[in-house]
Amino acid sequence: MKGSITQLLKKQRCGFILSEEGNEVYFNDDGVEGAVSDFRVGSWVEFEIQYGLERPHAVNVKKVLARDKQRPVGASRG
């Protein structure tokens, strides 16, 4: 899946991604390639969904090259 980062909580080392389907998905530092501090709000990423006991979350989160960007459904055109 692809999406864009909507919120980062760097002290807690986690954040949220708006997926192409328009769903907001949680991720944490364990699920990213690199570190949460390497990302910025608005960064385009590719990820997989993993289903856990509490809620689905994103894993294998990595940056997407500029030529691969697509606006997720529900994203503002601001």
C-alpha positions as protocol buffer text, in pm:
chain_id: "A"
residue {
  index: 1
  type: MET
  ca { x: 0 y: 0 z: 0 }
}
residue {
  index: 2
  type: LYS
  ca { x: 96 y: 363 z: -36 }
}
residue {
  index: 3
  type: GLY
  ca { x: 1 y: 672 z: 159 }
}
residue {
  index: 4
  type: SER
  ca { x: 126 y: 989 z: 322 }
}
residue {
  index: 5
  type: ILE
  ca { x: 227 y: 1061 z: 679 }
}
residue {
  index: 6
  type: THR
  ca { x: -34 y: 1276 z: 851 }
}
residue {
  index: 7
  type: GLN
  ca { x: 104 y: 1292 z: 1204 }
}
residue {
  index: 8
  type: LEU
  ca { x: 438 y: 1223 z: 1375 }
}
residue {
  index: 9
  type: LEU
  ca { x: 495 y: 1185 z: 1748 }
}
residue {
  index: 10
  type: LYS
  ca { x: 873 y: 1178 z: 1748 }
}
residue {
  index: 11
  type: LYS
  ca { x: 913 y: 1154 z: 2128 }
}
residue {
  index: 12
  type: GLN
  ca { x: 689 y: 845 z: 2130 }
}
residue {
  index: 13
  type: ARG
  ca { x: 856 y: 724 z: 1804 }
}
residue {
  index: 14
  type: CYS
  ca { x: 526 y: 667 z: 1622 }
}
residue {
  index: 15
  type: GLY
  ca { x: 280 y: 829 z: 1385 }
}
residue {
  index: 16
  type: PHE
  ca { x: -10 y: 789 z: 1143 }
}
residue {
  index: 17
  type: ILE
  ca { x: -37 y: 733 z: 767 }
}
residue {
  index: 18
  type: LEU
  ca { x: -334 y: 819 z: 544 }
}
residue {
  index: 19
  type: SER
  ca { x: -360 y: 518 z: 313 }
}
residue {
  index: 20
  type: GLU
  ca { x: -470 y: 520 z: -51 }
}
residue {
  index: 21
  type: GLU
  ca { x: -806 y: 382 z: 65 }
}
residue {
  index: 22
  type: GLY
  ca { x: -857 y: 683 z: 294 }
}
residue {
  index: 23
  type: ASN
  ca { x: -794 y: 498 z: 622 }
}
residue {
  index: 24
  type: GLU
  ca { x: -558 y: 634 z: 886 }
}
residue {
  index: 25
  type: VAL
  ca { x: -311 y: 368 z: 1000 }
}
residue {
  index: 26
  type: TYR
  ca { x: -84 y: 373 z: 1307 }
}
residue {
  index: 27
  type: PHE
  ca { x: 288 y: 292 z: 1282 }
}
residue {
  index: 28
  type: ASN
  ca { x: 578 y: 290 z: 1526 }
}
residue {
  index: 29
  type: ASP
  ca { x: 957 y: 288 z: 1510 }
}
residue {
  index: 30
  type: ASP
  ca { x: 970 y: -93 z: 1503 }
}
residue {
  index: 31
  type: GLY
  ca { x: 782 y: -93 z: 1171 }
}
residue {
  index: 32
  type: VAL
  ca { x: 991 y: 155 z: 972 }
}
residue {
  index: 33
  type: GLU
  ca { x: 1302 y: 118 z: 761 }
}
residue {
  index: 34
  type: GLY
  ca { x: 1537 y: 359 z: 936 }
}
residue {
  index: 35
  type: ALA
  ca { x: 1382 y: 569 z: 1213 }
}
residue {
  index: 36
  type: VAL
  ca { x: 1066 y: 772 z: 1265 }
}
residue {
  index: 37
  type: SER
  ca { x: 1287 y: 1083 z: 1284 }
}
residue {
  index: 38
  type: ASP
  ca { x: 1379 y: 1024 z: 915 }
}
residue {
  index: 39
  type: PHE
  ca { x: 1019 y: 1104 z: 811 }
}
residue {
  index: 40
  type: ARG
  ca { x: 824 y: 1431 z: 792 }
}
residue {
  index: 41
  type: VAL
  ca { x: 451 y: 1505 z: 783 }
}
residue {
  index: 42
  type: GLY
  ca { x: 354 y: 1480 z: 417 }
}
residue {
  index: 43
  type: SER
  ca { x: 624 y: 1222 z: 334 }
}
residue {
  index: 44
  type: TRP
  ca { x: 499 y: 962 z: 86 }
}
residue {
  index: 45
  type: VAL
  ca { x: 552 y: 606 z: 200 }
}
residue {
  index: 46
  type: GLU
  ca { x: 490 y: 246 z: 105 }
}
residue {
  index: 47
  type: PHE
  ca { x: 387 y: -2 z: 376 }
}
residue {
  index: 48
  type: GLU
  ca { x: 215 y: -326 z: 464 }
}
residue {
  index: 49
  type: ILE
  ca { x: -71 y: -378 z: 710 }
}
residue {
  index: 50
  type: GLN
  ca { x: -20 y: -614 z: 1001 }
}
residue {
  index: 51
  type: TYR
  ca { x: -315 y: -716 z: 1215 }
}
residue {
  index: 52
  type: GLY
  ca { x: -248 y: -728 z: 1588 }
}
residue {
  index: 53
  type: LEU
  ca { x: -446 y: -771 z: 1907 }
}
residue {
  index: 54
  type: GLU
  ca { x: -529 y: -403 z: 1953 }
}
residue {
  index: 55
  type: ARG
  ca { x: -556 y: -263 z: 1599 }
}
residue {
  index: 56
  type: PRO
  ca { x: -410 y: -296 z: 1251 }
}
residue {
  index: 57
  type: HIS
  ca { x: -81 y: -110 z: 1208 }
}
residue {
  index: 58
  type: ALA
  ca { x: 169 y: -35 z: 935 }
}
residue {
  index: 59
  type: VAL
  ca { x: 496 y: -228 z: 904 }
}
residue {
  index: 60
  type: ASN
  ca { x: 783 y: -220 z: 654 }
}
residue {
  index: 61
  type: VAL
  ca { x: 724 y: 154 z: 615 }
}
residue {
  index: 62
  type: LYS
  ca { x: 964 y: 311 z: 366 }
}
residue {
  index: 63
  type: LYS
  ca { x: 984 y: 633 z: 165 }
}
residue {
  index: 64
  type: VAL
  ca { x: 849 y: 636 z: -191 }
}
residue {
  index: 65
  type: LEU
  ca { x: 1041 y: 801 z: -475 }
}
residue {
  index: 66
  type: ALA
  ca { x: 890 y: 1123 z: -611 }
}
residue {
  index: 67
  type: ARG
  ca { x: 800 y: 963 z: -946 }
}
residue {
  index: 68
  type: ASP
  ca { x: 592 y: 698 z: -763 }
}
residue {
  index: 69
  type: LYS
  ca { x: 376 y: 949 z: -572 }
}
residue {
  index: 70
  type: GLN
  ca { x: 0 y: 935 z: -599 }
}
residue {
  index: 71
  type: ARG
  ca { x: -244 y: 1133 z: -387 }
}
residue {
  index: 72
  type: PRO
  ca { x: -428 y: 906 z: -138 }
}
residue {
  index: 73
  type: VAL
  ca { x: -807 y: 907 z: -154 }
}
residue {
  index: 74
  type: GLY
  ca { x: -944 y: 1171 z: 82 }
}
residue {
  index: 75
  type: ALA
  ca { x: -622 y: 1376 z: 88 }
}
residue {
  index: 76
  type: SER
  ca { x: -673 y: 1748 z: 53 }
}
residue {
  index: 77
  type: ARG
  ca { x: -542 y: 1918 z: -256 }
}
residue {
  index: 78
  type: GLY
  ca { x: -460 y: 2227 z: -45 }
}
